[in-house]
Amino acid sequence: MGGTETLERPAAGRPAAARVEHFDVLIVGAGISGVGGAYHLTKQCPGTSFVILETQDGFGGTWRTHRYPGIRSDSDLYTFGYRFKPWVGAPIATAEEILKYMGEVIEENDLARHIRYNHKILSARWSSADNRWTIEAERADNGDRVVITANFLWMCQGYYRHEQGYTPEWPGMANYRGRIVHPQTWPADLDYKNKRVIVIGSGATAATVVPAIAGDCAHLTLLQRSPTYFITGRNANDLADTLRQLDIKEEWIHEIVRRKILYDQNAFTQRCLSEPEAVKKELLAGVRAYLGADYDIATHFTPRYRPWRQRIAFIPDGDLFKGVAAGKAEVVTDEIDGFTEKGIRLKSGRELEGDIVVTATGFNLSVLGDIAFSVDGKTLDFADTVTYRGMMFTGVPNLVWVFGYFRASWTLRVDMVADFVCRLLNHMKAHGLKKVAPALRREDADMKILPWLDEENFNPGYMTRSMHLLPKRGDKPEWQHSQDYWSEKDQFPKIDLDDTAFIYSR
Ligand SMILES: Cc1cc2nc3c(=O)[nH]c(=O)nc-3n(C[C@H](O)[C@H](O)[C@H](O)COP(=O)(O)OP(=O)(O)OC[C@H]3O[C@@H](n4cnc5c(N)ncnc54)[C@H](O)[C@@H]3O)c2cc1C
């Protein structure tokens, strides 16, 4: 693996091991992005030394840390799975199934020996004199500090803080006598059987928790400020089933079904833009089919925004709506005025009583893993940089961040960014280059500099709350994360590594 080089002492904490290991590449995080990156590195850059550092005590990221009842994907696993490993189950998968799939990738490709668990990275310092990053991590198991150096940082740390979800502050919360639980930190001992439960939220998480627990609760209220769009359907893929009947190889099925799903999704996204009203009607008709003619869909399931401005969650077999139709879950659309001792007081004046309140209210965005970055002794604020295609940052050397898609499966971009990183690493090696950082080109001098995301295009709360922390974008494809898989899939392989947007040095 890596070499052993200089002596170094960390800034604080217990002393690091005297010898500092060095790697060509350090991957941050062993979620679906980091494990995918490691796979591609071994295949496309053989001989490259690398290590994955991971805070948790195992792989999986999102699928390991989220343990609320019913936890499952909301997009299909043919596209959420990697392009190189066939998915053979039902399209919507449980966390357990996704972890099993990732475990197979690790085992089949002998990746385990590269992963170090219980290593939380605290700081990353770039030195242009040495052309390398110095990474300091803290071990969760014994508190030791570990220092590792690397030529290149592959940031696969996702986009939100795993330790704690986002819960707004409402008046009176401290007086509430029941238990408040965030799904991201669901207590293993939470007993909701025969209890009155209020779930706050309207996104994919709320839509998953509610059908999973409603049958066991004495009463369940889904309390939302405003409704969300959902798509319903069978948790099956007809094309995959037919191809299996014909005894087609799983590798082929994976590729064909991926292409079909992506083709259909593209058509759907285009329709959302060109005829949002028609799409809206169809989505609402899907909900109506479960809830019946008399249900007040206008209040509870008709969003105020046009389809696709926020992620549309897939509800397999309409389980959420079946629960509502059966009277197991009541939907209340109102605003919270504050907590009482017994529950929640709404702005309409109504009071909801509950023994447990589940706050499915979203994430805390984490920009680059909450790691303290510096470049040549200067503290780095990513908000001062402009992003190169949502993966590199002006003035930040030898670093790529994997930020996937919201409108298509995240993992599609994991494979694509990996192809780019491997091409870049091979290019640098072939030309004896040690450092690369993007910079705005002469022709970009008058380019408009904008926030990371266009809120008109996509505006989930956790992004808009934290936009000021994120890098900036420009108005050209090179200088933004377009969230458009269908154009990026053609553009990425053609990225010219000799473009003047890349400043190299030896
Ligand atoms: C409940 C839920 C369901 C979702 N469902 C879907 C879906 O169906 N389809 C879809 O496309 N997307 C979905 N997403 C988005 C999802 O997060 C991504 O698709 C994907 O799992 C992210 O993978 P990742 O490896 O990039 O990041 P993560 O899964 O967040 O993993 C990052 C890893 O990096 C580690 N890490 C972070 N900081 C540090 C540090 N400083 N030092 C060391 N290690 C660090 C973390 O511990 C973590 O293990 C869902 C998200 C959630 C929360």
The ligand as an SDF file (V2000), in Angstrom:
LIG
                    3D

 53 58  0  0  0  0  0  0  0  0999 V2000
  -32.6960    8.2080    4.1090 C   0  0  0  0  0  0  0  0  0  0  0  0
  -32.0590    8.5500    2.8120 C   0  0  0  0  0  0  0  0  0  0  0  0
  -32.4720    7.9230    1.6450 C   0  0  0  0  0  0  0  0  0  0  0  0
  -31.8780    8.2430    0.4360 C   0  0  0  0  0  0  0  0  0  0  0  0
  -32.3030    7.5880   -0.6870 N   0  0  0  0  0  0  0  0  0  0  0  0
  -31.7190    7.8830   -1.8690 C   0  0  0  0  0  0  0  0  0  0  0  0
  -32.1310    7.2050   -3.0670 C   0  0  0  0  0  0  0  0  0  0  0  0
  -33.0010    6.3550   -3.0500 O   0  0  0  0  0  0  0  0  0  0  0  0
  -31.5420    7.5470   -4.2200 N   0  0  0  0  0  0  0  0  0  0  0  0
  -30.5570    8.4980   -4.2890 C   0  0  0  0  0  0  0  0  0  0  0  0
  -30.0490    8.7630   -5.3670 O   0  0  0  0  0  0  0  0  0  0  0  0
  -30.1430    9.1370   -3.1740 N   0  0  0  0  0  0  0  0  0  0  0  0
  -30.6950    8.8600   -1.9810 C   0  0  0  0  0  0  0  0  0  0  0  0
  -30.2790    9.5180   -0.8500 N   0  0  0  0  0  0  0  0  0  0  0  0
  -29.1870   10.4480   -0.9310 C   0  0  0  0  0  0  0  0  0  0  0  0
  -27.9650    9.6390   -0.4120 C   0  0  0  0  0  0  0  0  0  0  0  0
  -27.4040   10.2250    0.6960 O   0  0  0  0  0  0  0  0  0  0  0  0
  -26.9810    9.4050   -1.4970 C   0  0  0  0  0  0  0  0  0  0  0  0
  -27.6040    8.8830   -2.6110 O   0  0  0  0  0  0  0  0  0  0  0  0
  -25.8240    8.4640   -1.1670 C   0  0  0  0  0  0  0  0  0  0  0  0
  -26.1210    7.3850   -0.3190 O   0  0  0  0  0  0  0  0  0  0  0  0
  -24.7260    9.2800   -0.6290 C   0  0  0  0  0  0  0  0  0  0  0  0
  -23.5970    8.4580   -0.6160 O   0  0  0  0  0  0  0  0  0  0  0  0
  -22.1850    9.0300   -0.2580 P   0  0  0  0  0  0  0  0  0  0  0  0
  -21.2640    7.8750   -0.1590 O   0  0  0  0  0  0  0  0  0  0  0  0
  -21.8070   10.1190   -1.2190 O   0  0  0  0  0  0  0  0  0  0  0  0
  -22.3850    9.7650    1.1370 O   0  0  0  0  0  0  0  0  0  0  0  0
  -22.8370    9.1680    2.5460 P   0  0  0  0  0  0  0  0  0  0  0  0
  -23.7630    8.0340    2.3890 O   0  0  0  0  0  0  0  0  0  0  0  0
  -23.2740   10.3470    3.3350 O   0  0  0  0  0  0  0  0  0  0  0  0
  -21.4960    8.5740    3.1390 O   0  0  0  0  0  0  0  0  0  0  0  0
  -20.4280    9.4180    3.4620 C   0  0  0  0  0  0  0  0  0  0  0  0
  -19.5130    8.7080    4.4260 C   0  0  0  0  0  0  0  0  0  0  0  0
  -18.4270    9.5880    4.6930 O   0  0  0  0  0  0  0  0  0  0  0  0
  -18.1290    9.5540    6.0650 C   0  0  0  0  0  0  0  0  0  0  0  0
  -17.5210   10.8250    6.4680 N   0  0  0  0  0  0  0  0  0  0  0  0
  -18.0870   12.0620    6.4320 C   0  0  0  0  0  0  0  0  0  0  0  0
  -17.2330   12.9860    6.9370 N   0  0  0  0  0  0  0  0  0  0  0  0
  -16.1160   12.3060    7.2780 C   0  0  0  0  0  0  0  0  0  0  0  0
  -14.8820   12.7120    7.8890 C   0  0  0  0  0  0  0  0  0  0  0  0
  -14.6520   13.9880    8.2220 N   0  0  0  0  0  0  0  0  0  0  0  0
  -13.9460   11.7510    8.1200 N   0  0  0  0  0  0  0  0  0  0  0  0
  -14.1660   10.4490    7.7830 C   0  0  0  0  0  0  0  0  0  0  0  0
  -15.3280   10.0170    7.2340 N   0  0  0  0  0  0  0  0  0  0  0  0
  -16.2830   10.9320    6.9850 C   0  0  0  0  0  0  0  0  0  0  0  0
  -19.4710    9.3370    6.7360 C   0  0  0  0  0  0  0  0  0  0  0  0
  -19.3070    8.7500    8.0090 O   0  0  0  0  0  0  0  0  0  0  0  0
  -20.1860    8.4140    5.7470 C   0  0  0  0  0  0  0  0  0  0  0  0
  -20.0320    7.0660    6.0740 O   0  0  0  0  0  0  0  0  0  0  0  0
  -30.8640    9.2180    0.3660 C   0  0  0  0  0  0  0  0  0  0  0  0
  -30.4670    9.8620    1.5490 C   0  0  0  0  0  0  0  0  0  0  0  0
  -31.0490    9.5270    2.7450 C   0  0  0  0  0  0  0  0  0  0  0  0
  -30.5850   10.2190    3.9880 C   0  0  0  0  0  0  0  0  0  0  0  0
  1  2  1  0
  2  3  1  0
  2 52  2  0
  3  4  2  0
  4  5  1  0
  4 50  1  0
  5  6  2  0
  6  7  1  0
  6 13  1  0
  7  8  2  0
  7  9  1  0
  9 10  1  0
 10 11  2  0
 10 12  1  0
 12 13  2  0
 13 14  1  0
 14 15  1  0
 14 50  1  0
 15 16  1  0
 16 17  1  0
 16 18  1  0
 18 19  1  0
 18 20  1  0
 20 21  1  0
 20 22  1  0
 22 23  1  0
 23 24  1  0
 24 25  2  0
 24 26  1  0
 24 27  1  0
 27 28  1  0
 28 29  2  0
 28 30  1  0
 28 31  1  0
 31 32  1  0
 32 33  1  0
 33 34  1  0
 33 48  1  0
 34 35  1  0
 35 36  1  0
 35 46  1  0
 36 37  1  0
 36 45  1  0
 37 38  2  0
 38 39  1  0
 39 40  1  0
 39 45  2  0
 40 41  1  0
 40 42  2  0
 42 43  1  0
 43 44  2  0
 44 45  1  0
 46 47  1  0
 46 48  1  0
 48 49  1  0
 50 51  2  0
 51 52  1  0
 52 53  1  0
M  END
$$$$
